[in-house]
């Protein structure tokens, strides 16, 4: 989501990660480690965005609302070098995409939930689902892993 919002020229992200979200069972040191881990994940996403956009979005190309129910979402922006950068994200469980224009199949790297494309034209890449993972192999990304009980 952060990658797509960044391509829409969002300048500020309100990031709130209160320790209480991890439950009363977690001691303060464990809460801090989890909060630090979540912060590092966000930093890595922002570094990824900055690397792809060359640090700045000149013009948002995609402006329609994001669908949280879509299997595939693509957003784009014009970079400062005049090229267009596109982020395509997929729902967990989709492991390969098919390019709607060429028909070629693109495997997503293990665990990745999307890909970046850089083009010289404003035409967005279009993808279809090419392959899904078996349902029982899809990791549950909706939950934070359980926090171990404090030692006594």
C-alpha positions as CSV (number, residue, x, y, z in Angstrom):
1,X,0.0,0.0,0.0
2,X,2.8,2.4,0.9
3,X,4.4,1.9,-2.5
4,X,1.2,2.7,-4.3
5,X,0.5,5.8,-2.2
6,X,4.0,7.0,-2.8
7,X,3.5,6.9,-6.6
8,X,0.4,9.1,-6.0
9,X,2.7,11.9,-4.6
10,X,1.7,11.3,-0.9
11,X,4.2,13.3,1.1
12,X,3.4,12.2,4.6
13,X,2.6,8.8,6.1
14,X,1.2,8.7,9.6
15,X,2.8,5.6,11.1
16,X,1.5,4.6,14.5
17,X,2.8,1.5,16.2
18,X,1.8,1.7,19.9
19,X,3.2,-1.0,22.2
20,X,-0.3,-2.0,23.4
21,X,-1.0,-3.6,20.0
22,X,1.3,-6.5,20.9
23,X,-0.8,-7.3,24.0
24,X,-0.2,-7.3,27.7
25,X,1.7,-10.6,27.7
26,X,4.7,-9.0,26.0
27,X,7.3,-7.4,28.2
28,X,8.5,-3.9,27.3
29,X,11.8,-5.2,25.8
30,X,9.9,-7.6,23.5
31,X,7.4,-4.8,22.6
32,X,10.3,-2.5,21.7
33,X,12.0,-5.2,19.6
34,X,8.8,-5.8,17.6
35,X,8.2,-2.1,17.2
36,X,11.8,-1.7,15.9
37,X,11.3,-4.6,13.5
38,X,8.1,-3.0,12.1
39,X,9.9,0.3,11.7
40,X,12.7,-1.3,9.8
41,X,10.2,-2.9,7.4
42,X,8.7,0.5,6.7
43,X,12.1,2.0,6.2
44,X,13.0,-0.8,3.7
45,X,9.8,-0.2,1.8
46,X,10.5,3.6,1.6
47,X,14.1,2.8,0.4
48,X,12.6,0.6,-2.3
49,X,10.3,3.4,-3.4
50,X,13.0,6.0,-3.4
51,X,15.3,3.7,-5.5
52,X,12.6,3.2,-8.1
53,X,11.4,6.8,-8.3
54,X,14.9,8.3,-8.1
55,X,13.8,10.0,-4.9
56,X,10.9,12.0,-6.3
57,X,7.7,11.6,-8.2
58,X,7.2,14.4,-10.8
59,X,3.7,13.5,-11.7
60,X,1.2,10.9,-10.5
61,X,-0.3,9.0,-13.4
62,X,-2.6,6.8,-11.5
63,X,-5.2,8.7,-9.5
64,X,-8.2,6.4,-9.2
65,X,-8.9,4.9,-5.8
66,X,-7.0,1.7,-4.8
67,X,-9.1,-1.4,-4.6
68,X,-8.2,-3.4,-1.6
69,X,-10.2,-6.4,-3.0
70,X,-8.4,-6.5,-6.4
71,X,-6.1,-9.4,-7.1
72,X,-3.8,-7.2,-9.0
73,X,-3.2,-3.4,-8.5
74,X,-1.0,-1.3,-10.7
75,X,0.0,2.4,-9.9
76,X,2.3,4.6,-11.9
77,X,4.1,7.9,-11.8
78,X,6.5,10.0,-13.9
79,X,10.0,10.2,-12.6
80,X,12.3,13.3,-12.7
81,X,14.2,11.7,-15.6
82,X,11.0,11.6,-17.7
83,X,10.5,7.8,-17.5
84,X,7.5,6.2,-16.0
85,X,7.7,3.8,-13.0
86,X,4.9,1.3,-12.3
87,X,4.3,-0.8,-9.2
88,X,2.1,-3.9,-9.7
89,X,1.1,-5.6,-6.4
90,X,-0.7,-8.9,-6.1
91,X,-2.7,-10.7,-3.4
92,X,-0.8,-13.3,-1.4
93,X,-0.9,-16.6,-3.2
94,X,-0.3,-15.3,-6.7
95,X,3.2,-16.5,-7.7
96,X,3.2,-15.7,-11.4
97,X,1.8,-13.0,-13.7
98,X,1.0,-13.1,-17.4
99,X,1.8,-10.0,-19.4
100,X,-1.5,-9.1,-21.1
101,X,0.3,-7.6,-24.1
102,X,2.9,-10.2,-24.9
103,X,1.5,-13.3,-23.2
104,X,4.8,-14.0,-21.4
105,X,4.8,-15.4,-17.9
106,X,6.7,-13.6,-15.1
107,X,7.5,-15.5,-12.0
108,X,7.5,-13.4,-8.8
109,X,10.5,-14.0,-6.6
110,X,9.9,-16.1,-3.5
111,X,7.6,-14.3,-1.2
112,X,7.4,-11.1,-3.3
113,X,4.0,-9.6,-3.6
114,X,4.7,-7.5,-6.7
115,X,7.1,-6.1,-9.2
116,X,8.4,-2.7,-10.6
117,X,8.4,-1.7,-14.3
118,X,10.1,1.3,-15.8
119,X,8.8,2.5,-19.2
120,X,9.4,5.3,-21.6
121,X,5.6,5.7,-22.3
122,X,2.6,6.5,-20.2
123,X,1.0,3.2,-21.1
124,X,0.7,1.1,-17.9
125,X,1.7,-2.5,-17.9
126,X,-1.2,-4.9,-17.7
127,X,-1.0,-8.3,-16.0
128,X,-3.3,-11.2,-15.4
129,X,-2.9,-14.0,-12.9
130,X,-0.8,-16.8,-14.4
131,X,-0.3,-19.1,-11.4
132,X,-1.6,-19.4,-7.8
133,X,0.1,-21.2,-5.0
134,X,-1.8,-24.0,-3.2
135,X,-4.0,-22.4,-0.5
136,X,-2.3,-24.2,2.4
137,X,1.1,-22.8,1.4
138,X,0.1,-19.1,1.6
139,X,1.5,-17.4,4.7
140,X,-1.0,-15.5,6.8
141,X,0.3,-11.9,6.5
142,X,-2.7,-10.5,8.3
143,X,-1.4,-11.3,11.8
144,X,1.7,-10.2,13.7
145,X,3.5,-13.4,14.8
146,X,2.6,-14.4,18.4
147,X,4.8,-12.9,21.0
148,X,6.4,-15.5,23.4
149,X,5.2,-15.4,27.0
150,X,7.7,-13.6,29.3
151,X,10.1,-15.8,31.2
152,X,9.5,-16.1,34.9
